[in-house]
Amino acid sequence: MRIPAHSVCTAIRDDIVAGVHERGSRLTEELLARRYGVSRVPVREALRTLEAEGFVVTRRHAGACVAEPTEQEAADLLEMRALLEPLGAARAARRRTEAHLKVLRGLVRLGQERARQGNSEDLRSLGGWFHETLAQAAASPSLTSTLTQLRHKIVWMYAVDAPAVPVEYWAEHGAIVDAVARGDSERARALTAVHTERASSGHRLRFGSGGDRPERVRNSQRPVNMTSLRH
């Protein structure tokens, strides 16, 4: 597989997230360069970047290895997302462009259509696209980059159940977009906080100390009246 040198980091990260490179496994420059069809220089640079992002660690006598995050580190990711995604939505309400709104509304329409059809695979990718666009609408490159990195690491560490009622899930997306379109930053923040908290309840660790079965993330959020938040 030959890829452009500047894409090596993305390719290795994607393979780590997909489980091609297993947790704790060694990442030798020579083998990676051969796998991706590049020299060792871009591989070395990619490994440095991935170490800074937390996907790779350097171990004495072993070199670069895929990181093995703890359960607490995994839980911290969901907590950080719960804080940052509402912030991003609030900023998007103040900074979004008409182009952002067009994409967000199109994604909501498509998501609602797929939800009625029961197409869970499409919904997963559409949900990722929605949240990526919402983060971009915040017009804060550092926040967008952080949220993107969080999403990659969460996908790596967690298996995610499909929403129990996909139509309601996408109705929440629609309510967030309505608040963003009106420029109502506080409502956008509140709706996104509830949505993120509910979504976290469907996350199950891919690893753990207590047996082979992934552990579902506990959701301490009390039921919230979404109707009151929409108006």
PANUMAR-771969 format. One record per residue: residue in one letter; z, y, x of N, C-alpha, C in turn. Coordinates in steps of 0.05 Angstrom, whole numbers, plus 32768, in hexadecimal, padded with zeros to 4 digits. Atoms other than C-alpha are relative to their C-alpha. Example, Ala and Ser with C-alpha at 12.3 -4.5 7.8 and 13.67 -1.06 7.14 Angstrom:
<sites>
a80007FE88012809C7FA680F6800080188012
s7FFF7FE87FF0808F7FEB8111800E80167FF1
</sites>
This chain:
<sites>
m80007FE88011800080008000800080198012
r80027FE77FF07FE980418021800480187FEE
i7FFA7FE8800F800580828007800080188013
p7FFF7FE87FEF800280CB8020801C8002800D
a7FE77FFE7FF1803780DA8054801580107FF1
h7FEC7FEE800E805781118029800C7FF27FE8
s7FF6800E8017806180DE7FF180137FE88007
v7FF180177FF7808880AB801B801C80017FF4
c7FE57FFE800B80CC80C6800580017FF87FE3
t80018006801C80B980C27FBC7FFC7FE27FFC
a8005801D8003809E807B7FC580187FEF8006
i7FE8800F7FF980DC80627FE8801680037FEA
r7FEC7FFB8014810A80837FB57FF97FF07FE6
d8008800F801880E280657F7B80057FE38003
d7FFB801D7FFC80E780207F9A801E7FFA8001
i7FE380048001813280287FA4800980007FE3
v7FF87FFE801C813A803D7F5B7FF77FE77FF1
a800B8018800D810F80027F45800C7FE68009
g7FF380187FF681387FD27F6E7FEF7FF08014
v8010800E7FEB81007FBF7F9F80107FFE801A
h7FEE80017FE9812F7FD37FD7801D7FFE7FF4
e7FE78005800D81727FB67FC18017800F800D
r7FE87FF27FF681B67FD77FC8800B7FF28019
g7FF6800B7FE781D07FCE800F7FEC7FF58013
s8015800C7FEF818E7FB5802B7FF880148016
r80097FEF7FEA81757FCF806E7FE4800B7FFB
l801A7FF38003813B800080707FF68007801C
t800A7FFC7FE581187FF980B37FE780117FFF
e80177FEE7FFF80E6802E80C67FE67FF08003
e8018800F7FFA80B47FFB80DF7FF67FF27FE7
l8008800F801880B37FD1809F7FF880137FEA
l80087FED801580B1800E80727FE6800D8006
a801A7FF47FF98078802D80997FE97FED7FFA
r80158014800680517FEC80927FFC7FFE7FE2
r80028003801D80617FE780477FF080177FF4
y800C7FE9800D804A802D80377FE7800A800E
g80197FF97FF28011803280698001801A800E
v7FFD7FE67FF2802B806D8091800D7FFA801B
s7FF380037FE68047807A80D6801F80017FFB
r7FE3800080028092807780E4800C801C7FFD
v7FF67FE58001809880C380E7800780097FE3
p7FF97FF8801B809380D1809B80167FEE7FF4
v7FEB8012800A80BF8094808E801B800A800A
r7FE67FF67FF580F580B080BC800980197FF1
e7FFA7FE8800E80F180F3809980097FFA7FE3
a7FF98007801B80F480D28055801C7FF47FFE
l7FE5800C8000813280AA8067801580168003
r7FED7FEA7FFE815580EA807C8004800E7FE5
t7FFE7FF3801A8145810A8039800F7FEF7FEC
l7FF380128012815B80CD8013801D7FFC8006
e7FE380017FF9819C80CB8039800E80187FF6
a7FF47FE7800B81A98113802680037FFE7FE2
e7FFF8003801D819B81007FDD80147FEA7FF7
g7FED8015800781CB80C57FE07FF47FE57FFA
f800C801A80048199808C7FDA80027FEE8018
v8000800F7FE7819F80778023801880088010
v7FEA7FFB7FEE81D8807180547FF97FF5801C
t8004800B7FE581D7806780A080197FF28009
r7FE980107FF88204803080B87FFE7FF9801E
r7FFF80077FE4821A802280FF7FF77FE38004
h800C801A7FF981F47FE7811D7FEC7FF67FEB
a80138009801481C97FE280DE7FEA80147FFB
g80147FEB800681A5802480D87FFF80087FE3
a80027FF7801B818B803D809680017FE97FEC
c7FFD80158014819F801480598001800E7FE4
v7FFD7FF5801B819B801E800E801D80037FF9
a7FE47FFB800781DB803D7FF5800B7FED7FEC
e7FF280118014820E80167FCD801680117FF3
p7FED7FEE800D822F804A7FA080157FF17FF1
t7FEA800C800F8272803B7F807FFE80067FE3
e80007FFB801C828080397F368009801D7FFB
q7FF77FE4800482A4807C7F3D7FEA80148006
e80177FEF7FF98268809B7F5F7FEB80007FEA
a801380028017823C80827F26800A80107FE8
a7FF47FF18016826C809F7EF27FFE801E8005
d80017FE37FFA826C80E27F167FE4800B7FFA
l801B7FF68006822080E67F0D7FFD80077FE2
l80027FFA801C822680E37EC1801180197FF9
e7FF07FE88005825D81177EC37FF280198009
m800F7FE97FF6823381467EED7FE880067FEE
r80167FFB801381F8813C7EBE800A800D7FE7
a7FF47FF580188225814C7E838006801D8003
l7FFA7FE47FFB8236818E7EA47FE680118004
l80187FF17FF781F181A27EBF7FEA80017FEB
e80157FFF801381C2818F7E87800580157FEA
p7FFB7FE9801381E481BE7E547FFB801B800D
l80067FE87FF281E181F47E897FE380068002
g801D7FFD7FFF819781E87E927FF480087FE5
a800A7FF9801B818B81EC7E478006801D7FF9
a7FF87FE4800681B1822D7E427FEE80148010
r80127FEF7FF08188824B7E7A7FE37FFF7FF6
a801B8003800B814882307E5B7FFC80127FE8
a80027FEF8018815882567E1B7FFB801D8008
r80047FE47FF7815882977E447FE680038010
r80157FFC7FED811F82887E747FE67FF17FFA
r80178010800580EE82587E547FE780107FFA
t801A7FF4800580A482697E4E7FF47FF37FE7
e800D800C80178076825C7E147FF37FE58008
a800B80197FF6805682257E3F80157FEA7FFF
h7FEB80148002809982027E4480057FF77FE3
l7FFB8006801C80A482077DF97FEA7FEE7FF5
k80178010800A805F81EB7DEB80037FE28009
v7FFC801B7FF6806D81AE7E1780187FF27FF2
l7FE8800C800C80B381A37DFB7FFB7FF97FE3
r80058006801D809C81A87DB27FEC7FE87FFE
g801380178001806281787DC1800E7FE68006
l7FF180197FF9809281467DE080127FF87FE9
v7FEF8006801780C1814B7DA47FEF7FF37FEA
r8011800C80158087813E7D737FF87FE48007
l8008801B7FF8806F81037D9C80177FED8000
g7FE98011800080B580E87DA580087FF87FE4
q7FF98007801C80C380EC7D5A7FEC7FEC7FF4
e80148012800A808280C97D4C80057FE4800B
r7FFB801A7FF4809180917D7E801A7FF47FF6
a7FE7800A800A80D8808C7D647FFC7FF27FE4
r8006800C801A80BE807E7D1D7FF17FE68003
q801080187FFB808F804A7D3B80117FEA800E
g7FEF80137FF280C880297D637FF67FF9801B
n800A80057FE580A5802F7DA6801480098015
s7FEA7FF87FEE80E1802E7DD57FF78006801C
e80097FFB7FE580BA802C7E177FF5801C8002
d800B7FE580008094806C7E06801780147FFE
l7FEA7FED800480D5808D7DF0801080058019
r7FF17FFD7FE780F680807E327FF280148013
s800E7FEE7FEE80C080A37E5A7FFE801C7FF4
l80017FE6800E80B980DB7E26801B800F8003
g7FE67FF37FFD810480E87E2A8004800B801C
g7FFF7FF67FE4810080EE7E767FEF80198003
w80127FE97FFE80C6811E7E70800C80187FF2
f7FF37FEA800F80EB81477E3B8016800E8011
h7FEA7FF47FF1812981517E677FF6800D801A
e800C7FF47FE880FE815F7EA57FF5801C7FF9
t800C7FE6800880D981967E7F801580147FF8
l7FEA7FEE8007811981B37E63800D800B8019
a7FF57FF67FE6813581B77EAA7FEE8014800D
q80137FED7FF480F681D97EC28000801B7FF2
a80007FE7801080FB820C7E8A801880118007
a7FE97FF07FF8813E82227EA77FF880148017
a800A7FEE7FEB811582437EDF801380038017
s7FEE80017FEA8147822F7F147FF97FE78011
p800980177FF0812782037F4A80177FEE800A
s7FEA80107FF6816A81ED7F66800D7FEF7FEA
l7FF580108016818581D87F227FED7FEA7FF7
t801480148007814481B57F1180007FE98013
s800080147FEB814581907F5380197FEE7FFE
t7FE7800F8002818E817B7F4A7FFF7FED7FE8
l800180118018818281617F037FEC7FE98004
t801480157FFA8144813B7F1A800D7FEA8011
q7FF380137FEF816C811A7F5180157FF07FF1
l7FEC800E801181A481097F207FF37FEB7FEF
r800D80138012817380E87EF17FF77FE88010
h800880177FF0815680BD7F2980177FEE8007
k7FE980117FF8819B80A67F3F800C7FF27FE8
i7FF5800C801881B280997EF87FEF7FE87FF8
v8012801780068174806D7EEB80057FE98014
w7FFB80147FEC818480497F2C801A7FF07FFA
m7FE5800C800381CD803B7F1B80057FF57FE4
y7FF98008801B81CA80317ED07FE87FF47FF1
a80138009801581A580087E9C800680107FE7
v7FFC7FEF8016819B80317E5E7FF77FF37FE6
d8008800B801A819C80177E167FEF80157FF1
a80107FEF8011816980337DE68012800C7FEB
p7FEF7FF48015818780647DB380017FEE7FE7
a7FFD8011801881A280407D757FEE800A7FEA
v80117FF48015817C80707D487FEE8014800E
p80127FEF7FF08141808C7D707FF780197FF1
v80097FE8800F812C80BC7D38801580168002
e7FEA7FEC7FFE817080DE7D3A8001800B801C
y80007FF87FE4816D80E07D867FEB80158005
w80157FEC7FFC812C81057D84800380197FEE
a7FF97FE88010814581337D4D801280128010
e7FEF7FF07FEE817A81497D7F7FEF800F8014
h80137FF27FEE814281597DB17FF380177FF2
g800D7FEA800F812081827D7B801380177FFB
a7FEC7FEA8004816081A97D6C80048010801A
i7FFD7FF27FE6816781B97DB67FE980138005
v80187FEF7FFC812081D37DB9800180187FEE
d7FFE7FE98013812B81FE7D7B80138015800B
a7FED7FED7FF58168821E7D9C7FF4800E8019
v800D7FF47FE9814282297DDD7FEA80147FF7
a80157FEE8009810882487DB7800B801A7FF4
r7FF47FE8800B813782797D93800F80108015
g7FF17FF27FEB8157828C7DD5801E7FFF7FFD
d7FE380038005819B82747DBD800C7FEE8015
s7FF780107FE981B9825E7DFF80197FF07FFA
e7FE7800E800681FD824B7DE47FFB7FE77FEE
r80068017801281E1821E7DAD7FF07FEB8010
a800F80137FEF81B081FF7DDF80147FF08012
r7FEC800C7FEF81EB81F17E0D80117FEB7FF0
a7FEF80118010821681D37DD57FF17FE77FF7
l80108017800A81DF81A67DB97FFA7FED8017
t800780117FE981CC818D7DFE80197FF1800A
a7FE7800D7FF88215817E7E0F80067FE87FEE
v7FFB80168012821C81537DD17FEC7FE98004
h801680137FFC81D981317DDD80047FF08019
t7FFC800D7FE781E981217E2580187FED7FFF
e7FE980128003822E81057E137FF97FE77FF1
r800780178010821180D87DDF7FEE7FED8010
a801280117FF181DA80C07E0D800F7FF08015
s7FF0800D7FEB820E80AE7E42800D7FE67FF6
s7FF38018800A822D807B7E147FEE7FE78001
g801280167FFE81EF80507E1A7FFA7FF7801C
h800580077FE481F3804A7E6680137FE98008
r7FF180177FF6820980097E867FFB7FFD801E
l800380027FE3821680027ED07FF07FE78007
r800F80177FF681E57FD47EF480107FEF8013
f7FEF800F7FED821D7FBE7F23801D80057FF8
g7FE47FFC800682687FB87F2080117FE9800B
s7FEE80147FF482A57F927F3880087FEB7FEC
g7FF58013801482B47F6F7EF67FEB7FEF7FF5
g80138013800B82807F397EEF7FE4800A8001
d801C7FFA7FFE82357F3A7EE67FF780137FE9
r80097FF1801782327F5D7EA38004801E8004
p7FFD7FE37FFC82247FA87EA88015800B7FED
e7FEC7FF48011825C7FD37E8D7FF680197FF3
r80087FE9800F824E80047E56801280188006
v7FF17FE77FFB8263804C7E63800F80077FE6
r7FF07FF98018829C805F7E347FFA801D7FF9
n80067FE6800B828E809B7E088019800A7FF1
s7FE87FF5800D82CC80C47DF87FFA80177FED
q80087FE9801182A480F87DD180057FF97FE3
r7FFD8005801C82BA80FD7D897FE680067FF1
p80197FFA800F828480FE7D537FFD801E7FFB
v80057FE48003826481427D4E7FEC80047FEA
n80137FFA8015824181607D137FE8800F800B
m80177FF47FF481FC816C7D2E7FF380157FED
t800C7FED801381E681907CEE800C801C8004
s7FF37FE67FFC821981C77CFB7FF7800D8019
l80097FF57FE781FE81D07D417FE380097FFE
r801D7FF8800281B681D77D2A7FFC801B7FF4
h80047FE7800F81C282157D0180108017800B
</sites>
